[in-house]
Structures are given as C-alpha cells and as structure tokens.
Amino acid sequence: MTRAFLRFWAADTVSLVGTHITTLALAVLAMDDLAASEFEVGLLRAMPWVPYLLFGLLAGVVVDRYRRWPILVGADLARFAVLGLAPVLHAVGALTLPVLFALVAVFGTLSLGYDAAHQSFLPKLVPATWLTTANARMEQTRATAQTAGPTLAGVLVTAVGAPLAILVDAVSYLLSGLVLATIRVKEEVVPPERRNLRRELREGLAWVYRHPVLRPMAVTGHMWFLFAGLAATVFLVFGYEVLGFSAFELGIAFAVGGVGTVVGASLSNRLAVPLGGPGRVILLGQWSTPVAYALVPFADSTVTGLVLLSAAQLVWGFGVGAGSPPEMAYRQAITPDHLQGRMNATIRSLNRAMIVVGAPLGGLLAGLFDHRTALWIAVAGLVVQAVLITRVRAIRDLELLPDPPAA
C-alpha cells in the first residue's frame, strides 16, 4: 500500500472510533438528560442524515468540481468544532433537544461533504487492482472502530457521562484532520467552462440509475438503509429501555458486531472463490441483515437475551464486512474519475435519506404497536430487498472487476 493510503487509513481509524462513541452517547444523553421520547430518539438518529436528503446531489457536484483533499481536511476540523459545542452547552445548562438536533444536523452537513470526498479520494491513493483490498482494509477499520468504540462508549458514559464521551469524539476529528493534512496527492480540477449545475446533476443520476448493475445495487441499497435504519433505532431503545440493559452491556453487543465486521472484511476476498464470485459475496451481505435482526425479538432481560443481541450484531457485522468491499470496489472501478463524486454522493445520499425516514419510523412503529412488532416489520422489508437483488443475474454472476475507464 502507498504511504498516502496508510495516512488516509490511519485518519479514518481515529475518527471512526470516536464516531461509534457518539452513536451511543448521544442516545443516552437524549434519553437520560433531556428526557427524549422514543420518537425523539428516532429523530435524533435521523438528524445527521437529513442534509444527505437535502443537499446530497449538490455535494457530489461540488466534490467533482474541486480538489477532494482540502474538503476532507476542512470537514474534519469543522466537525471537531461543531461536535465540541454539545458538551460545552450541556455544561452551562444551555443544551436542549432542539439545540442538539440543530448541532447534529450541522454536523451531518459537514459529514456529507466529507463522505462524498472520502469515497472519491480513495482511487487516487491506490491502483485500480488494489481497490477491493483497500476497501477491505477500510472496512476492517470501520469494524475495529465498531468493536472498540461502543465498548469504550459504555465505559466512558458510565464513568464520566455522555457529554464528555461526546467530547472524545470531537477530539478524534481534530486528530483525523491533522493527519489528513499531511497527505500530498496530485488532483486535477475540471475547467470552469465545463461546469453546468443542472447538466452535472443529470449526468450523475444517469450514470447510477441507467447502469445495468449500479441501478439495482443502488435501489436495493436504498431499501436496505430504510429498513436497517428502522431496525437499528428499535434495537437501541428495545435493549436500553425495554430489556433494561446498561450502556456498557449494549456496548458489548455492538462491539461483538464489530468483531463480526472484522472477520467478514478479512474473508471478503477469500469468500469469492467458494461462493462463485464477488457478486455472491455481495448477496451474502444483503441476506445477513434480515437474519441478524430476526434474532432480536426473541431477546429478554436475561444473560441469554444479551447473548442474542450480541449474536444479532455479530451476524449483521459479518455481512456488512464481507459484502461492502466488493460492492464499493466495483462502483469505484467502473466509474470515471470525473463522475466519482456524483456517483458516490448520489448513492450514499439517498441511502442516508432512507435513514431519515427509517429511524423515526422505527420509533413511531414501536410506539404505535410494540418493539418486537416493529422489528418484524423491519425484517420483512429487509427480506424483500434481499430477494430483489438476488434476482438480478448481472450481480449474481459478477466475477472480475473491470479496469477503470479513462476519465
């Protein structure tokens, strides 16, 4: 791997550990300190993704117009400042749910720009033939963060409280930005005379939704994020408020999920041979999620219940770890450089927009019915998306990644 990629990888590791700390800490802060209802917890989980719904396609155009490295560095430093405001405002008694929603929404806007540039920057750091391996390494990083972050979150929230745990995440973005600032990669900028916002938006959408393989990947991916977002919200409230597990105990369950992702990412390339190609590995990942969440309704407040929650996270994590690298590598390899930002932003933004719908919907369904019923609705939706993508022969028979086309 190149030196630039190793620095990129290190920065990603630092910030992701902090991110998983905040995922748990924000929910605990909202429920314990701000008396948030189930629906409000769902809204809070949706807030970071609202900007993806509103500005996602525009972010792709911006990333394709400008150098991606300054966007990455600037977004990390700005996220440090915005997230750091939450514990400061809490300390002076000025933090309310609306204020927290606003901070998380601004944070999500910065993350939108970062994410669009992040996925588009990777092909500049490694040769095309290394993309699957590089994405697997990045997935291992995410998995390691998922393992360490929730465990550390449980310890920090218990020991020092949710606000200070969030401060740890803020500092992680500062460190990430400083590391990214040391990377030097040559990037070309599209000449101004080629810029036309409407045409550029159409080009990005057409590339994704007219492509015979990207289109079904994208559409079923949107469905996955809708129902996985629903299930994840119910999972957290179900485990914390209904079953009565502590933040530390839920942190253990999430950490087990991280172990599953590490294992899945480590085996992603190897699984392609016995399963019949990388397309089958992608399908394995799609089917793992409904199988995982089908375990959750059977959990109770005993040790066995915690084991079931942990097993669900393990299966979910394994599927994500195994299926994500070949899917991302395929998307990056077939997309010309001048469309990378729009391709990534289009797919990622609409995926995150589904969380905006799914997360509060999970809280709403749990309130209208009960948590187990809401989970079964999510499982049914996840089964439908898995069936739909499995029926696409071009994905089932996907074998080798093509060489990237000339930009």
N, C-alpha and C positions, 0 to 999 in steps of 0.2 A: 504494500500500500504506500501511497505517496505521503510525504511529510505534511502537506496541506490537508489531506484527508484525515490524518491522525489528529491534527489540531481541531479540525471540524468535529471529529468524533468525540474528542475529549470535552469540547464545549457543550456538545449535545448531552453528554453524560451528566455533567454538573447541573445543567438547568432542569433536566428531566427528573432527577432525584427530588429536587425542590418542588416540581410541579405535582408529584404524587403526594407530597406532604400537604400541599394546599388543598388538593381534592378532598381529603378527609377533614382537614382543619376548618375549611370554610363551612362545610355542612354542620360540623359540631358547633362552631361559633354561632351560626344562624339558629340552630335548634336550642342551644343551651343559653346563650347570652341575649339573643334577640327574639326569642320565643316564636320562631318561624313555624308555620303550619306545614303539613306535608306538601300542599300545593306550592307554597312559597319556597320550600326546599327545591322542588322541581324547577321553579322559575329561576332560582339562583344557579342551578346547574345548567340552565339553558342560556343564561346571560352571556357567557364567553363566546357563544356561537351565534348570537343574534347578528353581529357585524358580518359574519360569513354570509348570512342570508341577504343582508342589505347591500354590502359592498364587495362581495366575493369576486364577481366577474371583473369589476373595475380593478381590483388588486392584481389580477392576472395580467391585465394590460400594462399596468404600471411596472410590474416586475419584468415584463418583456421589453419595456422601453428603456429601462435604466440598469445600471450595474447592480447585481444582487448582493455583493459583499457589503456595501455601505448600508443597505436595507437591513441585513441581518444584525450588524453591529448596533445600528441606531435603535432597532426594535428592542433588542435585549436591554440596552441601557435605559430606555424609556419604560420598559416593563418593571425594571427594578424600582424606578421612582414611583410608578402608579401603585404597584402592589404594596410597597412600603408604607403608603399612606394609611392602609387599613389598620394596622396595629397602632399607628400614631393617633388616628382619630378615636380608636377604642380607648386608648389611654387617657384622653382628655374628655371622654364621655360624649363625643360627637358622632359616633358611628351608629347609624340606624339601618334598617333593611333597605330603604330606598337609596341611601348613600352607598351601601355595599353593592347593591345592584348596579349602580352607576359606575363604580370603580371597576367591577368585574367586566362590565360592557366595554369600557375604555381599554382595559387590559386585553379583552378579546379582539378589539380592533387592531391593536399592535401585534397580537399573535397572528392575525390574519395575514398581515404583510410579511411577517417572519416566515410563516409556514409556506406561503407561495414562493418566496425566495429560497427557502431551505431545500425543498424538493427539486427545484430547478437548478440549484447551485451544485448539487452532488455530481451530475455528469461532467462538470468542469474539473473535478478533482481526481477522477479515475477513468481509465479507458473503458470503452463500452463493454468489453469482455469481462470486466470486473464488477459490473453493476449489480448482478444478483448477489455476489459475495459481499459487496459493500453494503447493500441494503440489508443483508442478513446480519452483518455486524451492527448496523444501526438498530435493527430490531432487537438484537441481543442487549444493546444499550438500554433501549426502552424497557426491555424485560427486567434487566438488572435494576433499573430505577423503580420499576413497578414492584420489585421484590423488596428493595431496601427502603423506598420512600414510604409506603404505608406502615411498615414496621417502625421506622423512625418517627413517622407521624403519630402513631399510637403512643409511643414513649414520650414525645415532645408535648403532645396535647395533654397527656396525663400529668407530666412533670411541671410544665411551665405554662400551659394553657394554649388555646387555639391561636390567639393573636400573635404571640411570639413564635409559634410554629410557622405562621404565615410569613413572618419576617425572615425566617431562614430561607424560604423560597425566594423572597425578593433579593437577598444577597446572592443566591445561586445565579440569577440572571445577570447581575453585575459581573460575576466571575466569568460567566459564559461570554459576555460581550467583550471583556478584556482579552480572552483567549482568541476569539474570532478576529479581533483587531490585528493579530499578528500574522494572519494568513495573507499571502500575496498570490493572486491568480489573475491572469490576463482575461479581461472580459470585453467583448465588443458591444457597442451600443447601436441600436437601429437608427439610421439617419432620420432627422426630423421630417424630411419631405415624405417619408413613408407612413407617417402617423395619421390615422383617422380613427377616432374612437369607435364609431359605430361599426366600421368595417372590421376593426380588430376584434371587437366583441363577437361579431358574426363568425369570424374565422376560428376563434377558439371554440365556440359552441359547435360549429360544423365539424371541426376535427374530432371532437369527442363523440357527438351524437349521430354522426354519419359513418363512423368507422365500424366495420362489422364485428370487431372484438371489443373495442373500447366501449361501444354503446351498451351492450348487455352487461359488461363489467360495471359501468357507471350506474345504470338503472337499478340493478340488484344491490349494488353498494349503497345506494340511497335508501333502499328498503331495509338493509341491514342496520344502518345507523338509526333509522327511525325506531325500529323495534328493540335494538340493543340499548338505545338511549332510554327508552321506556323501562326496560328490564333493569338497567343499572340504577336508575333512580329508586325504583321499588325495592331492589335488593338492599340498598343502603338503609332506607327507612325501615324496612322489614327487619333487618338484622339489628339495628340500633334501638328502635322504639318498640317494636312488637316482641321480638325474641329477647331483648334486653342485654345483648352483648355489648361490652365496653368498646371504646375506640381502639384500645390496644388489641382486643380479641378480633375485631373486624380488620385491623391492620395485619394480623397474622393471616387471615383469609386472603386478603389482597396480595400479601407477599407470596403466598403459595401460587397465586395466579402468575406472579412474576417469574417464579421458577418454571412454570409450565411454558411461558413465552420464551425463556432462555433455551429450554430443551427443544421447543418447536423450531426456533430460529437456527439452532445448531444443526438440526436434522433436515432443514428445508431442502437443501441441495440433494442430500442423500435419498430423501424420500421420492424424488422424481423418478429414480430408476425402478424400484419395485412397484410404484403406483402407475407407471406408464407415462410419465412426462410431467412438466411443471404445471400444466393445466389441472391435472388431477390433484396436485398439492393445493392449488387454489381452492378447488372444490372441497377438499378435506377441511380447510379452514372455515368455509362457509357453513358446513354441516356441524362443526364442533360447537358453534354458539348455541343453537337450539337445544342440543344435547346437554350442554352445560347448564343452561337456565332451567331445564326441565327437572333438575335435581333440587333446586332451591325451595319449591313449595313443600317439599317433604321435611324440611328442617324444623326443629323445635328448639327449645331453650336449653337443651342439654349439651353435653360434650359431643354427642352424636350429631346434633344439629350444626355445631360449629364445624365438624368434620365434613358434613355435607356441603356447607357454604364454601369451605376451602376446596373441596373436590370440584365444585362447580367452577370456581375461579381457575383451578388447575387445567381443566378441560378447555375452558374458554381461552386461557392464555396460550395453551399449546396450539390451538387452531389459529389464533392470530399470529403467533410466532412463525408457524410453518407456512401459512398462506400469503402473508403480506409481502415478503421479499420477492417471490417470483412475479407477483402481480405488479408491484412497483417497478421492478426491473423491466418488465415488458413495456409498461407505459413510458418509461424514460427512453428505452431503446428505440421504439418506433416513432417517437415524436421529434420533429426537427427542433433545433435549439431555439429558433425564433418563436416557437409555439409552446415551449416548455412551461413558461409561467402561466399562460392561459389554460393549458391542459390541466396542470396541477390545481390551479385556483378554481377552475370550473368544477372538477370532480370533488375536490376537498371542500369547497364552499357549500355546495349543495348537500354533501354528506353531513356537514356540520349544521346546515339549516334543518336537516331532519332531526337532529338532537334538540333544536329549538322547539320543535313540535313534540317529539317523543318524550323528553324529560318532564315537562309539566303535565303532559297527558298521562304519564305514569302516576304522578301524584294525584291527578284528578280521578283516574280509574280506581286507585287504591282507596280514595275517599268515598267514591260512589258505591263500590262493591266491597272488596277486601283485598288485601295484599296478594294472597295466593291466586285469586281470580285474575288480577292484573298481570301477574307473572305468566299465567297460562295464555292470556291473550298475546303477550309478547312472544312466547314460544311458538304459538300458531303462526304469527306473522313471520318469524324467522324461518320456520319450516317452508313456508310458501316461497320466500326469496331463494332458499337453497334449492328447491325443486326447479325454479325458473332458470337459475344459472346452470344447473346440471343439464338441462335440456339443450343448452347451446353447444352444438357439436364443435364449433371452432375453438371453444375454451376447453372442452374435454380432450380434444386432440392436439392441443398446443404442445409443441415439442421444444424447438430451439428458438432462442431469441434472435431476431434478425439484426443485422448490422444497422446502426442508426443512419438515416438518410442525411444527405448533405443539407446544411441549413441554407 
